[in-house]
Amino acid sequence: MGRKFSFEVNRTSTAPPEALAALEADGPRWAEWGKPLIVQARWARPGPGVGAVREVGMWPVLFREETLEYEPGRRHVYGFAGPRPLKDYRAEVLVTPADGGGTHLRWTGSFTEPVRGTGPALAALLERVIRLFSAKLVRAAETGR
């Protein structure tokens, strides 16, 4: 069995927690704020909520992510649906009110190394991608775009 790897990205925002959570959990809206990596986004299985599947990416590379746990306005846990580019991938987006106003965003993920020796590079890549998405998410929530 492969080794387990994880990453964590933390951000703060002036937007309320509900605004960040709603944008992140709304599959089709990823195409509004996730460019240039996310050009297409839609519901493969309607959501948000447990069992929802969003399909995001840029043809021909589209990722299907299934909601595993969902607390509206607070927490979204998802993993890959269908063909899995990473074994046992699980991510969690958690938004909490920050002291003095605004929001603390914590986006974590973990996976099992698919091929021996690839884990460190994949974890670094995922962290960079989530760092980019989290910055775009914060900007969209703060500006309303």
N, C-alpha and C positions, 0 to 999 in steps of 0.2 A: 504494500500500500504506500502511496506517495505521502510526502510531507505536507503539512498544513501551513498555509501562509495567510497573512491578513494585512490590512491597511486601515488607516483612520485619517479622516480629513475633518478639521474643525474650522468653522467660520462664525462670524457675528454679522448681524444685519440690523438695520433700523426698521425693517418691515416686521409686522406682527407674525407670530408663529403660523397662524392659520393661512396667511398668504403664501409663505414658503411651502408649507405642506400641500396646499391645494395645487400649486404649480407643479411640484415634483410628482404628485400622484396622478395627474391628468395626462394620460398617454399622448393624445393628439397634440397637446400644447407644447410638447418637447420640440416640435418642428419650429415653433415660434422663437424659443430662447436657446435652443441647443446647437444652433449653427456654428461652425461649418460641419461638425461631425454628424449632427442629426439634421437631415434634410427631409426625411419622411418619418411620420409618426402617426399611428392609428391604434385603435382598439382591435385586437384579433379576437378577444372575448371581452365584452363590455365591462366597464368598471367605472370608477375605482371600487375597490373592495376585494375581499379574499376571493381568489379564483380568477380575477381579472387578468388579462394578458395584454400587455402593450407591445407593439412592434415598432422599434425605432432603429434608425440608421440611415444609410445611403445605399440605394440599390447598386450592386447586388448583395451588399452585406447588411442584412437586417437582423437585429437581435430580438428575440421574443423573451420577455420578462414577465413571470407570473407572480402576482401578489400572494404571499404566504400568510402574512399577518397585517392587519390594518387598523389603526386607531385614527379616525379622521381628525385633521388639524394637529396631529402630534407625532405619529409614527407610521412608517411604511417599511415592511420587510418583503424582499422579493428575491427570486432566483431565476435561473434560466428555464424556459419551457421549450419542449421539443429538443432538437439537436443541441447539445450543450458544449459550447466552446471551452468551458472550464468545468472540471469535475467538482461537484458539491458546492458550487458558487452560491453564496448567500450574502445579501447586502441589507443594511438597515439605515434608514434616514430618520433621524430623530431631531425634532425641533422643540426647544424649551424657551420659555420667557427668560430674557437676560435681566440681570439686576440693572435697574435704572431705565428699563425700556428696551425694546427691540427683541432680538431672538438669537439664541445660540443654536447653530446647526452642527450636528455631528453625523457624518456619513462614514460608515464602516463597511468592510467587506472581508470575506474569507473564502478560500477555495483549497482544494487538494491539488498538489502539483501533478499535471497530466503526464509529463515526461520528466524523468529524473534529471535534475539540474536546471530545469526551466523556471522553477518557482520564484527565485529572487528577481529575475528580469520581468516576469509577468506581474508580480506584486508591485514593482516599481512603475511599470506601465499603467496598471490599473489605478494606482494612487495619483499619477499625473493626470489621467483622464478624469477621474472624479474630482480632483482639484480644479480642473478647467470647468467641468459641469457645475460644481458648487458655486464658483465665482459667477458664472452666467445666471444661475438660479437666483442668487442673491441680488444681482443687478436687475433682473427682470421683476422680482418681487418689490424692490425698492422704487423702480421707475414706473411700474404698472405696464411694462412692455415685455 
